[in-house]
Every structure is written in C-alpha cells, then in structure tokens.
Amino acid sequence: MENIAESERIIGHYRGKENGPLVVAIGGIHGNEPAGVRALERLFELLEDEPRLNPGFNFKGELLALRGNLAALAAGKRFIDIDLNRIWRQLGDESQPATTSEDLELRELIAAIEIAVEEAPLSELVLLDLHTTTAVGGIFAITGDDAPSLSLAAEMSVPVIKGMLSGLQGTTLHYFRSDHFSTDRSVRAVSFESGHHDDPASIDLALAATINLLRALGCVREEDVSTYHDELLRESAASLPRLTELVYVHHIAHDGSDGFRMAPGFRNFQPIAKGELLGRDKGGNIVAPAAGYLLMPLYQQQGDEGFFIVQDFSFPSAF
C-alpha cells in the first residue's frame, strides 16, 4: 500500500495493492463544517497504523481525501463569496481568472480529482461528500435516486433521503452524476451529514460512515472493520426514519435581503404539522406547506435554503 504525502488540499491519497474503486472523499466544502476534514485526517492515521497492527490487512482500490473550501475553512465561514456546493459545473478556459474565491477552490478540486481519475485503474468512481448541519438531531445520507447510489447509502447503516437533488442545484452530487470525468466506469455519489457543526461526535460519526462505505465497496474486508462503527451509527439513527423523500424546500435570498429567520428550537427530523409556524421573513409568517419531518433548519447567517421537509417513503420491493 502507498500513502502519498498530504498537501494543503490533499489530506491523503491511499493506493492499495489490488485494483478496485477510486473513492473521492471531500470534507469542508463548507468552511464552518470542519468535522469531515478531521474525520478524514483520522482515517489516514488509522490506515497508516493498520498494516502494522493487522499484518493481513489489504486495501483494494484507491482513496483520495480532499479539503474542500480552504479559504473558508481558514476563516471558519460557510463560504467567502458564494456557496461552493452550489456552483459545481464544467469549467471554461483555465487561462481566464477566477471571479470568486470559490471559483478558484472549484478549479483546484476538479483538477485534483481529474488527475486521480486519469491515473487510477479504477473499477468504479465513488464520491463521499462529508457535511454537518446548524441544527442538532440526526444523521443522514443524501444520494441521487439511482438504485446503485441508494443501495450504497443504505449499506452505510444510516437514514437515507431521496429526491434532495431535485431541490438543489450545482452540488458535488450533481457534478459526479453528470459524466464530467473521463471514465466509462460506473459513478456513484453519496453526501453524508454527521450531526451538528460543533458536536465532537460529528467527527466520530463521519469517520464511521466513511469506513462503512469503504467496507460496502469491498475496499476493506468485513473482518477488518470494527463493529463499533456500525453500533455508533445505528445508535445515532435509532429513532430516525430509515428512508424519506423530499417534498418541499424553502429557498431564501443568500444575501439575507428577504429577512428570513427560522423560528428557534427546531431539530433535524422533528415531526411538523401542515400549517405549523416555521419562521418569518419580510413577507410575514412562514408556515409548513405539508406535514412531515423538518430537515436542516437554517441557524446561521449564510445559506440559500431556509429548511427542507421530507416524508416517509417505502419502496414497493425490499430496499
């Protein structure tokens, strides 16, 4: 196994002795969400020690771990000029100067990923994008609605939310699912929310979810993964709905010009009734247009969505 030294952007690049998936894991796409970065740093410490502690350890494929928005991470802000997780797109002429701080971040991220894709003898390409939320109360995974990505998220032992990409634009998940990379291999993408920004447990949960994803992909063997990771995730998700679907997203002005304010005290996955007061803006009271579970209520100054509403979902066949 080879662990390539990290740089400011690259947390680590771990290459197994056998071919397998190329897993691209990103932490800190939002600069006020450092838990994913900490989890990936810890993972590479574990990968460094594992062959010594477990001589039979074998890793299949490659793991490329990246820090997302470097400038925003340094400032402790969600973003500098614009939300990096809303502008993923095919870049134009690189000779043209970046117009925002996030344009430069995006250019460097895509370049690092493209180099890895070109060099890796990958069986498939997989994205894991690690996030945290401003509200407490629950962990969950977001994927595209393709069955392979949904199945992968389900194998991570966490709640899964369908349909989120229909309420968002320009995310990492959109980009990876749109054939932007020079590979004819299958591409899967999962975003994982590991808890509240400031909760130390969010680091442990992000680490556990990442290790479970590597196990589900066959990068690491079942017997080499501690049951602690499953137990931690299942305990955190014990009271949460297993599978839900987005039914509503409340978009707001990212510059705050609409005066949006979320009503205090809401948690992720809190049950709400249709017509319940959720917040206010310059137009007056904002009430829930549908019953369901409240997701990602906004309790920070920066953001483009005030809240989401999801409802229980069941597949007609086993999931």
N, C-alpha and C positions, 0 to 999 in steps of 0.2 A: 504494500500500500504506500501511496505517496501523498503527503500533505504539503501543498505548496504554501510558502510563507505568505502571511496576510499583508495587505496594503491598507491604506485608509479606506478604500472602497470594498476591497475583498476581505471578508472575515477569514475565509479559508477555502481551499479547493482540494477535496479529498478524492483520490483516484484509487479504486480497488484493483485487485489483480485480475478480476474477471469482468468482462463486458456486462453491461446492464443499463438501467435508466440513467439519464442525466437529470438530477434533481436540482433545480434552482430555487434556493430559499432566500427570501428577502425579509429583513427586519428594518424597521424605522423608515418606511415610506412616508410616514408622518413623524415629524421631529419630536413631538411630545409623546411618542409611543416607543420608548427605548427597550421595553421588555423583550421584544422579538430579537433585538440585537444581542442582548445579554444571554438569551437562551441559546442562540447560535454560537456565541463565543464559548459558552459552557459545553455545548455539544462537541466542539472541536477539541476541547480539553479531554473529554471522555474518549474521543476517537484516538487521541494521542496515547492515552494510557491503556486502552483496551487490549491491544495485541500483547502487551507485557503481562497484564493480569489474566488474560484468556488466550493462551497460545493458539487455540483452534479458531480464533475469530477470523472471519472472512467477510469482506465487503464487495458487493457486486455493483458495478457502475461507478458513477461519479456524483459528488455533492459539491455544488458551488454555492457558497453563502455570501450574501452581499449586504452591505449597509445601504439603505435607500437614499434618504434626503440628508446628505452630510451637513449642509449649511443649517438646515432646520434642526437637526439633532444637536448641533453645537449651540444653537440658540434656545433649545427647548420649546420651540414653537411648532405648530402643526405644519406650517409652510412659511416660506419667505414672501413670495409674490403670488403664487397660485397653487392650488391643491395638486400635488404630484400624482395622486391616484385618480385624477380626473382628466389627465392630458396624455395618456399613453396613445401614441399614434406613430405611423410611419414617418420618419424624419426626412426632411428635404436635404438640400445641398449643405454638407457639413462645413463648407467654407463660409457660409453665412453665419454671422454672430448670433448667439443665443439672445433672445429678447428678455427672458426672465431667468431668475436663479434656477427655477425648476426645469427650464429647457436644457440647461447645462447638465443638471443631475440626470435627466432622462437620457440625454445623449450618451453619457458615460455608462449608465446602467445597461442600455441596449448594446453598446459596443462590447462590454464585458461578457454579456450573455451570448452574443453572436460569435465571439471568438471561441467560447466553450462549445457551442453547438457545432461549429465547423471542425473542431479538433476531436470531439468525443465520438467513439464508435458506439453511439447510443442505441438502445433498443426502443426507447421512447423518451419524450421530453416531458418533465413534470414540474410545474410551478407550485411552490408553497409560499404564500404571502402572509406574514405574521403581523397581527394588529392587536390593539387594545381599545377600550371604549371609555367615554367620560362617565358612564353610568355603571353602577355595580349590578351584580345579579345575573351571572350566567355566561357560559362559554358556548360558542357555536362555530360551525363551518359554513362558508358560502361557496358555491360552485356554479358552473354552468349547468344547464338542465340536461346535458348529455349523460347517458347512463354510465359510461366509464368513470366520469368525474364524480358523479353522485355515489357510485359504489365505493370509490376510493375514500371519499369523505366519510362514508358510513363505517368503513373499516378502521377509522381513527378513534372510534368509541366516543364520538361527540355528537350533539344535536346538529342536524343539517337543515339549511334553509334553501328552498327552491325559489327561482324566479327573481332573485335580487338583481341580476344583471339587467333585467328589463327596466328597473327603476334608477339605474345609474348609467353613466357614460364615461369612456376613457380610462377604465381601470386596468390594472395588470391582467385580470382575468379576461377582459375583452381582448386585450392585445395578444395574449398567448393562444387564444382560441380562434384567431383570425388568420392563421397561416402566414405570419410575418417572418418566420425563421426558415432557413434553407435546410429543411429536412422533410423527408417523406414519411417519417415515423409518426406514430400517434402522439398527440399532445393532450395532456390533462392538466387542470389547474384548480387549485383549492386555496381559498383565503380562510385563515383561522383567527378568530377573536378570542383571546385568552383571559379576558377579565378587565378589571379597572386599570387605568393607566398607572396608578400609584400603589397598587397592591403587589407586594413581593411575590405572592402566589402566582401572579400572572406569568412570571418568568418560568416557574416550575411547570405550569400548565402548557406554555408554549413549547418547552423542551419535550415534555411528554408527548404532545401531539406530533411533533416533528419525528421523534423516534418511532412512534406508531406508524406514521406514514412510510418511513423507510422500511419497516417490517412488512407492511402491506404490499409494498412494491417488490419485496424479495431482495432488497439491498443488504439487509441483515437477517440472520436466521431467527426464528421464533425462540429457540433456546438461548440466544444471546441477549434477549430483551427481558429486563426485569418486569415482573408482574406489577411492580409499584406504579409504573406509568399508566397501565390500564386502570388500576384501582384509584389513582388520583383523578383521572378524567371522569370515571364513572361516578365517583363520589360527588364531584363538582356538578355533574349533569343529572344527578339522580331525580331531581324534582322538575326537570325541564321537559318540554315536549320533544319527542325524538325527531320528528320531521314536520316542518311547517313550510308555508308558501307565502311569499309577499303578496299583499293585496292593496297596499297603499304606501306611498312615500310623500312626505310633506317637504317640498322644495322651498328654500329660503334664499334671500339675497346674500351672497357670500361677503359683501361689504357691510352687512348689517343695516342697510338703508331701510329695510322693512320693519325694523324694530322688534324682530322676533325674540320672544323669551319663553322658554319652556317652563311650565309650572313645576315647582320644586317637588322632590321626593320620589320621582319615578325610577323604577329599576328595569333592567332588561328582562323580558318575558313576563312583565307584570300584566295580568289579565285586565282588560279595559272593556267598557260597555260603549255601544254606539251612542253618540251624543255627549260623552264624558268630556269635561273641560281638560285640555292638554296643554294649552299655552295661550299666548296673546301676541299680537303684532299691531301695527298702526291701524289695521282694519277692525280690530276688536278681538273678541274671544275666538279661539280655535278649538273646535270640538272634534272628537273622533268620528270619522265618516262611517266606520264599521267597527263591530266588536272583534276582539282577537287578543293578541299579545303585543304589547308595546316593545319596540326594539330600538336601541341606540338613540334614546332621547338626548338632545344636544345640551350639554352643560359646559360649553367653552365658547370663546369669542369667535373662533374661526370654524367655518364649515359651510356646506352647501345644502345639507338636509337637516331639517329640524327633528324628525323622528320617522320611524317606519312602523307599519302594522302588519303582522303576519298571522296566519290562521293555521289550524291543524290540517295536515294533508296526509292521505293514505293512498298508496299505490294499489291498483287492482290486484297485483300479484305480489309475492314476497319481495321485500327490498333488503 
